Amino acid sequence: MSQIVLFAIIAFLGVIALTLYFRLQKLQSSAQTPKQHPMQEAETFQAMPLPILYKKNAQWFTNKAFTHAFGTMSKENAELLSTLPKNGEHAMELQFDNGITKQTLIYTAPLLGATGDFVAMIVDIAHLHKSKALLMQQKERLELALEGSDEALWDWDMKNETIFYSSKWKQLMGYETKDHPSTLSSWLNLVHSKDMALVNERLKAHLDGKSDLFVVDHRVRGSEPLRWVNVRGKVIVGKNEQPIRMVGTIRDISNRKGEEVREHAEHERFIAFVEHIPALCFIKNAQGHYLYMNQAYQKFLGFKTWKDKTAMSLFNERTAAEIAETDRLSLYEGIQEHNITLPTAEGFNTYFHLYKFVIDEENEKLLCGFCINKPFKE
C-alpha cells in the first residue's frame, strides 16, 4: 500500500510538472523570442519514463513510453482515457501491447486551461495488485492451516488501532458470521472478569518488552458451556523500538482445562483422604529429606518444622539411625514392612508397623510410607 501511495505522489507531481512545462512553453512562444527551440519540448516529453499522452486542439500526442507500453492498442486506449474526468486520479484496467490487461492508476489534468484539452499519466500497478493477491492467498492458506490445527489468527495494527480477526477466531469467541469485530475491545470485552487482571498484566509486560512472547489462558465471558482459550502473540516494533503491530493465534483449550480441573479435584480429594488417615504418612526423597507429612505425622512431632529436613533433624540419634536403616532396606533390598519405635514430642516411645514403598519419578526415586500404631512392642 505504501508503494501505491508513493507512485500516486510521484505521478501527481509529474502531471503538475508537465502541465507547468507546457504553460511555460506557451508563455515563451507568446514572447516571440528571436530563437525558438521547438525540438526541446518534444524531447522532454518523449524522455518522460511513464506513459503520457495529451490532447491538444483535437490531436493526440503520446510519448515513447506510452507507445512502448500499448503499441497497437495506443489509439483504443487513448479514446478510452478521453472518457475520464479531466482532473483527478482514476483506477482503470487497460490492455497493454502484449495482450495482457493490467490494473492502472491514471492521473489527469486540464492542459493550458483549454476546453477538452488534457494531459494524462499512466502508472502500471499490476505488480502491486499481484503482490496483494499473493499476500491475501498466503493469508488464506495460513488461516486454513491454523484452522486445521484448531487455531485461529489475529493481527493487531497499532497505528490504525484496528485488529483483523479470522473467521475461526470469531467462531471461538462467540461472534456470528455477520459480525465484524475489529478493535482490541472486541476481544477484551469477552475476557472473563476473573481473568482480566492476568490478561492485562501479561499484555502490558509483553508490550513493555519484558517477555519474548505474550501467552495467556482465559475463560470466555458468557460462553455456555464455559470455554477456555489459549492466546499467543508477538509484538513487532518499528523505529525507536515502539510497538507497531502484534500478530498471534488463539486456540480452544476447554478440553484440556476441563481435564486439569478434574485432575485437580481428584488430587484435592486424595490429599483430604490422606490428611484424615489416623496413621503417620510421609514422602521423602532417596537422600532422606521429607517432602510431605500428613497432619497426623506433624501432630506426632509436635508440629515441628519438617520440610526438607531429615530424620537426624527431627529425632534423636538412635531413632534417626533406625529410620535410615529401614530406608536402606526398602530402597535397595525391596523390604517393605518394618517394626519401629518412635518417640513422641513428650518423649514417650510409641510402637509402629511401618510400611515403605518406592515410587520412580523421571529424575529420582521417592520413598513413601505410613506408620500404623500398635499398642505394644512385639
LOFI-769086 format. One record per residue (C-alpha): residue in three letters; x, y, z negated. Coordinates in nm, 3 decimals, decimal comma. Each point is the difference from the previous one (the first is absolute). Example, Ala and Ser with C-alpha at 12.3 -4.5 7.8 and 13.67 -1.06 7.14 Angstrom:
% LOFI-769086
+---------+---------+---------+---------+
: residuo :    east :   north :      up :
+---------+---------+---------+---------+
:     ALA :   1,230 :  -0,450 :  -0,780 :
:     SER :   0,137 :   0,344 :   0,066 :
+---------+---------+---------+---------+
//
This chain:
% LOFI-769086
+---------+---------+---------+---------+
: residuo :    east :   north :      up :
+---------+---------+---------+---------+
:     MET :   0,000 :   0,000 :   0,000 :
:     SER :   0,286 :   0,241 :  -0,077 :
:     GLN :   0,135 :  -0,063 :   0,353 :
:     ILE :  -0,333 :   0,097 :   0,151 :
:     VAL :  -0,004 :   0,322 :  -0,201 :
:     LEU :   0,356 :   0,075 :   0,111 :
:     PHE :  -0,089 :  -0,059 :   0,367 :
:     ALA :  -0,304 :   0,222 :  -0,042 :
:     ILE :   0,209 :   0,285 :  -0,136 :
:     ILE :   0,263 :  -0,036 :   0,273 :
:     ALA :  -0,259 :  -0,017 :   0,275 :
:     PHE :  -0,194 :   0,295 :  -0,138 :
:     LEU :   0,315 :   0,211 :  -0,016 :
:     GLY :   0,088 :  -0,116 :   0,352 :
:     VAL :  -0,334 :   0,117 :   0,137 :
:     ILE :   0,041 :   0,336 :  -0,172 :
:     ALA :   0,355 :   0,035 :   0,133 :
:     LEU :  -0,106 :  -0,092 :   0,352 :
:     THR :  -0,292 :   0,243 :  -0,007 :
:     LEU :   0,220 :   0,279 :  -0,131 :
:     TYR :   0,258 :  -0,081 :   0,267 :
:     PHE :  -0,258 :   0,032 :   0,278 :
:     ARG :  -0,124 :   0,327 :  -0,145 :
:     LEU :   0,356 :   0,131 :  -0,019 :
:     GLN :   0,054 :  -0,095 :   0,365 :
:     LYS :  -0,313 :   0,190 :   0,094 :
:     LEU :   0,120 :   0,310 :  -0,184 :
:     GLN :   0,338 :  -0,026 :   0,167 :
:     SER :  -0,152 :  -0,035 :   0,346 :
:     SER :  -0,233 :   0,296 :  -0,060 :
:     ALA :   0,302 :   0,217 :  -0,077 :
:     GLN :   0,120 :  -0,059 :   0,361 :
:     THR :   0,362 :  -0,048 :  -0,095 :
:     PRO :   0,240 :   0,020 :   0,295 :
:     LYS :   0,111 :  -0,362 :  -0,032 :
:     GLN :  -0,250 :  -0,280 :  -0,050 :
:     HIS :   0,081 :  -0,355 :  -0,110 :
:     PRO :  -0,302 :  -0,206 :   0,105 :
:     MET :   0,195 :  -0,325 :  -0,039 :
:     GLN :   0,073 :   0,061 :  -0,366 :
:     GLU :  -0,366 :  -0,038 :  -0,100 :
:     ALA :  -0,038 :  -0,321 :   0,199 :
:     GLU :   0,322 :  -0,151 :  -0,135 :
:     THR :  -0,101 :   0,070 :  -0,358 :
:     PHE :  -0,343 :  -0,150 :   0,058 :
:     GLN :   0,145 :  -0,313 :   0,163 :
:     ALA :   0,256 :  -0,044 :  -0,278 :
:     MET :  -0,265 :  -0,035 :  -0,273 :
:     PRO :   0,029 :  -0,360 :  -0,137 :
:     LEU :  -0,372 :  -0,050 :  -0,068 :
:     PRO :  -0,261 :  -0,039 :   0,278 :
:     ILE :  -0,144 :   0,346 :   0,070 :
:     LEU :  -0,241 :   0,136 :   0,254 :
:     TYR :  -0,167 :   0,333 :   0,048 :
:     LYS :  -0,270 :   0,134 :   0,222 :
:     LYS :   0,053 :   0,341 :   0,154 :
:     ASN :  -0,219 :   0,159 :   0,263 :
:     ALA :  -0,177 :  -0,332 :   0,062 :
:     GLN :   0,332 :  -0,177 :   0,070 :
:     TRP :   0,155 :  -0,280 :  -0,207 :
:     PHE :   0,364 :   0,007 :  -0,104 :
:     THR :   0,170 :  -0,294 :  -0,175 :
:     ASN :   0,353 :  -0,053 :  -0,122 :
:     LYS :   0,227 :  -0,299 :   0,067 :
:     ALA :  -0,088 :  -0,164 :  -0,330 :
:     PHE :  -0,369 :   0,006 :   0,093 :
:     THR :   0,065 :  -0,148 :   0,346 :
:     HIS :   0,230 :  -0,265 :  -0,145 :
:     ALA :  -0,254 :  -0,101 :  -0,264 :
:     PHE :  -0,313 :  -0,009 :   0,216 :
:     GLY :   0,124 :  -0,044 :   0,359 :
:     THR :  -0,292 :  -0,084 :   0,227 :
:     MET :  -0,240 :   0,072 :  -0,287 :
:     SER :   0,118 :   0,363 :  -0,030 :
:     LYS :  -0,289 :   0,155 :   0,194 :
:     GLU :  -0,266 :  -0,211 :  -0,169 :
:     ASN :   0,139 :   0,082 :  -0,346 :
:     ALA :   0,030 :   0,370 :   0,085 :
:     GLU :  -0,368 :   0,009 :   0,091 :
:     LEU :  -0,082 :  -0,187 :  -0,321 :
:     LEU :   0,199 :   0,250 :  -0,206 :
:     SER :  -0,181 :   0,291 :   0,165 :
:     THR :  -0,320 :  -0,116 :  -0,173 :
:     LEU :   0,150 :   0,061 :  -0,345 :
:     PRO :  -0,055 :   0,318 :  -0,200 :
:     LYS :   0,270 :   0,247 :   0,097 :
:     ASN :   0,132 :   0,052 :  -0,351 :
:     GLY :   0,079 :  -0,257 :  -0,270 :
:     GLU :   0,110 :  -0,357 :  -0,071 :
:     HIS :  -0,172 :  -0,295 :   0,165 :
:     ALA :   0,035 :  -0,379 :  -0,019 :
:     MET :  -0,050 :  -0,182 :   0,329 :
:     GLU :   0,093 :  -0,323 :   0,174 :
:     LEU :   0,189 :   0,056 :   0,326 :
:     GLN :   0,115 :  -0,251 :   0,261 :
:     PHE :   0,375 :   0,017 :   0,062 :
:     ASP :   0,187 :  -0,085 :   0,322 :
:     ASN :   0,061 :  -0,359 :  -0,114 :
:     GLY :  -0,374 :  -0,060 :  -0,017 :
:     ILE :  -0,002 :  -0,008 :  -0,378 :
:     THR :  -0,257 :   0,210 :  -0,184 :
:     LYS :   0,150 :   0,174 :  -0,302 :
:     GLN :  -0,126 :   0,216 :  -0,282 :
:     THR :   0,123 :   0,361 :   0,028 :
:     LEU :  -0,027 :   0,332 :  -0,179 :
:     ILE :  -0,057 :   0,296 :   0,231 :
:     TYR :   0,059 :   0,363 :  -0,096 :
:     THR :  -0,162 :   0,267 :   0,216 :
:     ALA :   0,017 :   0,379 :   0,007 :
:     PRO :  -0,133 :   0,268 :   0,236 :
:     LEU :   0,256 :   0,118 :   0,252 :
:     LEU :   0,060 :   0,375 :   0,015 :
:     GLY :  -0,356 :   0,064 :  -0,106 :
:     ALA :  -0,137 :  -0,080 :   0,345 :
:     THR :  -0,338 :  -0,167 :   0,023 :
:     GLY :   0,035 :  -0,369 :   0,080 :
:     ASP :   0,379 :   0,005 :  -0,011 :
:     PHE :   0,163 :  -0,205 :  -0,276 :
:     VAL :   0,311 :  -0,194 :  -0,097 :
:     ALA :  -0,001 :  -0,352 :  -0,148 :
:     MET :   0,270 :  -0,207 :  -0,166 :
:     ILE :  -0,036 :  -0,379 :  -0,044 :
:     VAL :   0,153 :  -0,202 :  -0,286 :
:     ASP :   0,009 :  -0,380 :   0,034 :
:     ILE :  -0,093 :  -0,144 :  -0,341 :
:     ALA :  -0,060 :  -0,357 :   0,116 :
:     HIS :   0,298 :  -0,132 :  -0,196 :
:     LEU :  -0,131 :   0,167 :  -0,314 :
:     HIS :  -0,340 :  -0,162 :   0,050 :
:     LYS :   0,173 :  -0,332 :   0,064 :
:     SER :   0,201 :   0,039 :  -0,320 :
:     LYS :  -0,317 :   0,086 :  -0,188 :
:     ALA :  -0,177 :  -0,302 :   0,150 :
:     LEU :   0,291 :  -0,227 :  -0,094 :
:     LEU :  -0,001 :   0,144 :  -0,350 :
:     MET :  -0,372 :  -0,064 :  -0,034 :
:     GLN :   0,048 :  -0,352 :   0,136 :
:     GLN :   0,276 :  -0,068 :  -0,252 :
:     LYS :  -0,218 :   0,143 :  -0,276 :
:     GLU :  -0,287 :  -0,227 :   0,103 :
:     ARG :   0,234 :  -0,300 :   0,007 :
:     LEU :   0,128 :   0,090 :  -0,345 :
:     GLU :  -0,355 :   0,027 :  -0,130 :
:     LEU :  -0,087 :  -0,340 :   0,147 :
:     ALA :   0,314 :  -0,155 :  -0,148 :
:     LEU :  -0,075 :   0,149 :  -0,340 :
:     GLU :  -0,361 :  -0,111 :   0,014 :
:     GLY :   0,123 :  -0,350 :   0,080 :
:     SER :   0,196 :   0,010 :  -0,325 :
:     ASP :  -0,294 :   0,157 :  -0,190 :
:     GLU :   0,171 :   0,339 :  -0,018 :
:     ALA :  -0,124 :   0,338 :   0,119 :
:     LEU :   0,186 :   0,312 :   0,114 :
:     TRP :  -0,007 :   0,360 :  -0,121 :
:     ASP :   0,207 :   0,296 :   0,122 :
:     TRP :   0,011 :   0,328 :  -0,194 :
:     ASP :   0,092 :   0,315 :   0,198 :
:     MET :   0,090 :   0,239 :  -0,280 :
:     LYS :   0,046 :   0,301 :   0,229 :
:     ASN :  -0,358 :  -0,019 :   0,125 :
:     GLU :  -0,133 :  -0,148 :  -0,327 :
:     THR :  -0,169 :  -0,283 :   0,185 :
:     ILE :   0,022 :  -0,379 :  -0,031 :
:     PHE :  -0,064 :  -0,265 :   0,263 :
:     TYR :  -0,178 :  -0,302 :  -0,148 :
:     SER :  -0,032 :  -0,316 :   0,209 :
:     SER :  -0,334 :  -0,175 :   0,040 :
:     LYS :   0,120 :  -0,279 :  -0,230 :
:     TRP :   0,085 :   0,259 :  -0,268 :
:     LYS :  -0,351 :   0,144 :   0,021 :
:     GLN :  -0,145 :  -0,348 :  -0,033 :
:     LEU :   0,210 :  -0,080 :  -0,308 :
:     MET :  -0,089 :   0,327 :  -0,170 :
:     GLY :  -0,373 :  -0,033 :   0,066 :
:     TYR :  -0,046 :   0,253 :   0,280 :
:     GLU :  -0,240 :  -0,066 :   0,284 :
:     THR :   0,105 :  -0,011 :   0,366 :
:     LYS :  -0,166 :   0,335 :   0,068 :
:     ASP :   0,199 :   0,171 :  -0,279 :
:     HIS :   0,315 :   0,194 :   0,084 :
:     PRO :   0,208 :   0,050 :  -0,317 :
:     SER :   0,303 :   0,217 :   0,071 :
:     THR :   0,124 :   0,157 :  -0,324 :
:     LEU :   0,191 :  -0,108 :  -0,310 :
:     SER :  -0,320 :   0,037 :  -0,201 :
:     SER :  -0,163 :  -0,260 :   0,225 :
:     TRP :   0,226 :  -0,250 :  -0,176 :
:     LEU :   0,048 :   0,148 :  -0,348 :
:     ASN :  -0,374 :   0,042 :  -0,054 :
:     LEU :  -0,031 :  -0,379 :   0,025 :
:     VAL :   0,271 :  -0,079 :  -0,256 :
:     HIS :  -0,151 :  -0,145 :  -0,318 :
:     SER :   0,012 :   0,245 :  -0,290 :
:     LYS :   0,205 :  -0,245 :  -0,208 :
:     ASP :   0,270 :  -0,007 :   0,269 :
:     MET :   0,004 :   0,368 :   0,102 :
:     ALA :   0,277 :   0,106 :  -0,240 :
:     LEU :   0,229 :  -0,280 :   0,119 :
:     VAL :  -0,065 :   0,075 :   0,369 :
:     ASN :   0,072 :   0,372 :  -0,045 :
:     GLU :   0,313 :  -0,076 :  -0,203 :
:     ARG :   0,142 :  -0,241 :   0,260 :
:     LEU :  -0,090 :   0,229 :   0,292 :
:     LYS :   0,160 :   0,306 :  -0,160 :
:     ALA :   0,313 :  -0,196 :  -0,090 :
:     HIS :   0,042 :  -0,116 :   0,360 :
:     LEU :  -0,061 :   0,344 :   0,149 :
:     ASP :   0,257 :   0,139 :  -0,245 :
:     GLY :   0,256 :  -0,251 :   0,126 :
:     LYS :   0,006 :  -0,208 :  -0,318 :
:     SER :  -0,091 :  -0,329 :   0,170 :
:     ASP :   0,099 :  -0,166 :   0,328 :
:     LEU :  -0,354 :  -0,122 :   0,064 :
:     PHE :  -0,346 :   0,094 :  -0,118 :
:     VAL :  -0,166 :  -0,314 :  -0,136 :
:     VAL :  -0,313 :  -0,019 :  -0,213 :
:     ASP :  -0,293 :  -0,233 :  -0,066 :
:     HIS :  -0,340 :   0,150 :  -0,074 :
:     ARG :  -0,365 :  -0,086 :  -0,014 :
:     VAL :  -0,247 :   0,146 :   0,251 :
:     ARG :  -0,262 :   0,215 :  -0,168 :
:     GLY :  -0,356 :  -0,124 :   0,050 :
:     SER :   0,096 :  -0,326 :   0,173 :
:     GLU :  -0,221 :  -0,304 :  -0,065 :
:     PRO :   0,149 :  -0,242 :  -0,077 :
:     LEU :   0,293 :   0,196 :  -0,137 :
:     ARG :   0,274 :   0,031 :   0,263 :
:     TRP :   0,372 :   0,040 :  -0,065 :
:     VAL :   0,237 :   0,142 :   0,262 :
:     ASN :   0,377 :   0,027 :   0,024 :
:     VAL :   0,116 :   0,328 :   0,155 :
:     ARG :   0,352 :   0,044 :   0,139 :
:     GLY :   0,160 :   0,293 :   0,176 :
:     LYS :   0,319 :   0,188 :   0,077 :
:     VAL :   0,044 :   0,373 :   0,039 :
:     ILE :   0,179 :   0,158 :   0,297 :
:     VAL :   0,185 :   0,323 :  -0,070 :
:     GLY :   0,084 :   0,286 :   0,233 :
:     LYS :   0,222 :   0,302 :  -0,033 :
:     ASN :   0,108 :   0,091 :  -0,354 :
:     GLU :  -0,103 :  -0,354 :  -0,105 :
:     GLN :  -0,365 :   0,106 :  -0,015 :
:     PRO :  -0,262 :  -0,277 :   0,049 :
:     ILE :  -0,175 :   0,037 :   0,335 :
:     ARG :  -0,159 :  -0,341 :   0,049 :
:     MET :  -0,079 :  -0,320 :  -0,186 :
:     VAL :  -0,086 :  -0,332 :   0,161 :
:     GLY :  -0,119 :  -0,313 :  -0,173 :
:     THR :  -0,228 :  -0,300 :  -0,026 :
:     ILE :  -0,277 :  -0,128 :  -0,223 :
:     ARG :  -0,087 :  -0,361 :  -0,080 :
:     ASP :  -0,293 :  -0,167 :  -0,174 :
:     ILE :   0,141 :  -0,180 :  -0,308 :
:     SER :  -0,331 :  -0,076 :  -0,172 :
:     ASN :   0,059 :  -0,377 :   0,002 :
:     ARG :   0,350 :   0,038 :  -0,145 :
:     LYS :  -0,119 :   0,239 :  -0,269 :
:     GLY :  -0,290 :  -0,229 :  -0,082 :
:     GLU :   0,245 :  -0,287 :  -0,046 :
:     GLU :   0,223 :   0,220 :  -0,217 :
:     VAL :  -0,299 :   0,094 :  -0,217 :
:     ARG :  -0,095 :  -0,366 :  -0,039 :
:     GLU :   0,359 :  -0,097 :  -0,083 :
:     HIS :   0,021 :   0,282 :  -0,252 :
:     ALA :  -0,326 :  -0,109 :  -0,162 :
:     GLU :   0,124 :  -0,361 :  -0,019 :
:     HIS :   0,328 :   0,121 :  -0,150 :
:     GLU :  -0,183 :   0,206 :  -0,260 :
:     ARG :  -0,220 :  -0,297 :  -0,092 :
:     PHE :   0,304 :  -0,225 :  -0,034 :
:     ILE :   0,183 :   0,254 :  -0,218 :
:     ALA :  -0,311 :   0,042 :  -0,216 :
:     PHE :  -0,019 :  -0,379 :  -0,035 :
:     VAL :   0,367 :  -0,038 :  -0,098 :
:     GLU :  -0,017 :   0,296 :  -0,237 :
:     HIS :  -0,279 :  -0,170 :  -0,196 :
:     ILE :   0,158 :  -0,346 :  -0,020 :
:     PRO :   0,084 :  -0,076 :  -0,368 :
:     ALA :   0,347 :  -0,119 :   0,100 :
:     LEU :   0,334 :   0,177 :   0,046 :
:     CYS :   0,032 :   0,048 :   0,378 :
:     PHE :   0,305 :   0,145 :   0,173 :
:     ILE :   0,195 :   0,041 :   0,324 :
:     LYS :   0,376 :   0,051 :   0,009 :
:     ASN :   0,271 :  -0,006 :   0,266 :
:     ALA :   0,280 :  -0,257 :   0,022 :
:     GLN :   0,225 :   0,228 :  -0,207 :
:     GLY :  -0,248 :  -0,012 :  -0,288 :
:     HIS :  -0,139 :   0,354 :   0,026 :
:     TYR :  -0,370 :   0,014 :  -0,085 :
:     LEU :  -0,216 :   0,142 :   0,281 :
:     TYR :  -0,342 :  -0,066 :  -0,152 :
:     MET :  -0,150 :  -0,082 :  -0,340 :
:     ASN :  -0,370 :  -0,031 :  -0,076 :
:     GLN :  -0,164 :   0,173 :  -0,294 :
:     ALA :   0,024 :  -0,309 :  -0,223 :
:     TYR :   0,380 :  -0,020 :   0,046 :
:     GLN :   0,045 :   0,374 :  -0,057 :
:     LYS :  -0,208 :  -0,020 :  -0,318 :
:     PHE :   0,206 :  -0,297 :  -0,120 :
:     LEU :   0,316 :   0,211 :   0,040 :
:     GLY :  -0,154 :   0,290 :  -0,188 :
:     PHE :  -0,036 :   0,202 :   0,321 :
:     LYS :   0,372 :   0,050 :   0,042 :
:     THR :   0,134 :   0,153 :   0,318 :
:     TRP :   0,055 :  -0,306 :   0,217 :
:     LYS :   0,012 :   0,107 :   0,367 :
:     ASP :   0,319 :  -0,126 :   0,176 :
:     LYS :   0,143 :  -0,122 :  -0,332 :
:     THR :   0,133 :  -0,350 :  -0,072 :
:     ALA :  -0,072 :  -0,237 :  -0,288 :
:     MET :   0,327 :   0,115 :  -0,160 :
:     SER :  -0,152 :   0,348 :  -0,044 :
:     LEU :  -0,334 :  -0,127 :  -0,132 :
:     PHE :   0,091 :  -0,293 :  -0,228 :
:     ASN :   0,273 :  -0,107 :  -0,236 :
:     GLU :   0,310 :  -0,171 :   0,137 :
:     ARG :  -0,116 :  -0,355 :  -0,076 :
:     THR :  -0,342 :   0,048 :   0,163 :
:     ALA :   0,152 :   0,178 :   0,301 :
:     ALA :   0,240 :  -0,292 :   0,053 :
:     GLU :  -0,288 :  -0,248 :  -0,022 :
:     ILE :  -0,201 :   0,198 :   0,257 :
:     ALA :   0,303 :   0,022 :   0,231 :
:     GLU :   0,039 :  -0,378 :  -0,014 :
:     THR :  -0,365 :  -0,058 :   0,096 :
:     ASP :   0,052 :   0,243 :   0,288 :
:     ARG :   0,298 :  -0,201 :   0,121 :
:     LEU :  -0,188 :  -0,329 :  -0,024 :
:     SER :  -0,295 :   0,138 :   0,197 :
:     LEU :   0,206 :   0,178 :   0,268 :
:     TYR :   0,263 :  -0,263 :   0,071 :
:     GLU :  -0,137 :  -0,332 :  -0,126 :
:     GLY :  -0,369 :   0,046 :   0,071 :
:     ILE :  -0,110 :  -0,069 :  -0,360 :
:     GLN :  -0,324 :   0,190 :  -0,056 :
:     GLU :  -0,115 :  -0,095 :  -0,352 :
:     HIS :   0,181 :   0,102 :  -0,316 :
:     ASN :  -0,053 :   0,042 :  -0,372 :
:     ILE :   0,124 :   0,326 :  -0,147 :
:     THR :  -0,009 :   0,194 :  -0,325 :
:     LEU :  -0,053 :   0,376 :   0,022 :
:     PRO :   0,010 :   0,244 :  -0,292 :
:     THR :  -0,286 :   0,248 :  -0,035 :
:     ALA :   0,057 :   0,372 :  -0,046 :
:     GLU :  -0,032 :  -0,065 :  -0,376 :
:     GLY :   0,269 :  -0,269 :   0,014 :
:     PHE :  -0,218 :  -0,312 :  -0,030 :
:     ASN :   0,083 :  -0,296 :   0,223 :
:     THR :  -0,273 :  -0,112 :   0,240 :
:     TYR :   0,005 :  -0,322 :   0,199 :
:     PHE :  -0,095 :  -0,013 :   0,367 :
:     HIS :  -0,036 :  -0,233 :   0,295 :
:     LEU :   0,182 :   0,189 :   0,276 :
:     TYR :  -0,077 :  -0,058 :   0,368 :
:     LYS :   0,230 :   0,155 :   0,262 :
:     PHE :  -0,007 :  -0,012 :   0,382 :
:     VAL :   0,193 :   0,165 :   0,282 :
:     ILE :  -0,144 :   0,218 :   0,277 :
:     ASP :   0,219 :   0,061 :   0,305 :
:     GLU :  -0,024 :   0,350 :   0,143 :
:     GLU :   0,185 :   0,131 :   0,306 :
:     ASN :   0,310 :   0,120 :  -0,180 :
:     GLU :  -0,015 :  -0,160 :  -0,344 :
:     LYS :  -0,146 :  -0,266 :  -0,226 :
:     LEU :  -0,251 :   0,097 :  -0,266 :
:     LEU :  -0,044 :  -0,200 :  -0,319 :
:     CYS :  -0,359 :   0,001 :  -0,125 :
:     GLY :  -0,139 :  -0,159 :  -0,313 :
:     PHE :  -0,239 :  -0,002 :  -0,292 :
:     CYS :   0,025 :  -0,110 :  -0,365 :
:     ILE :  -0,289 :  -0,179 :  -0,173 :
:     ASN :   0,004 :   0,018 :  -0,377 :
:     LYS :  -0,001 :  -0,327 :  -0,196 :
:     PRO :  -0,077 :  -0,013 :  -0,372 :
:     PHE :   0,315 :  -0,189 :  -0,105 :
:     LYS :   0,341 :  -0,104 :   0,126 :
:     GLU :   0,007 :  -0,346 :   0,152 :
+---------+---------+---------+---------+
//
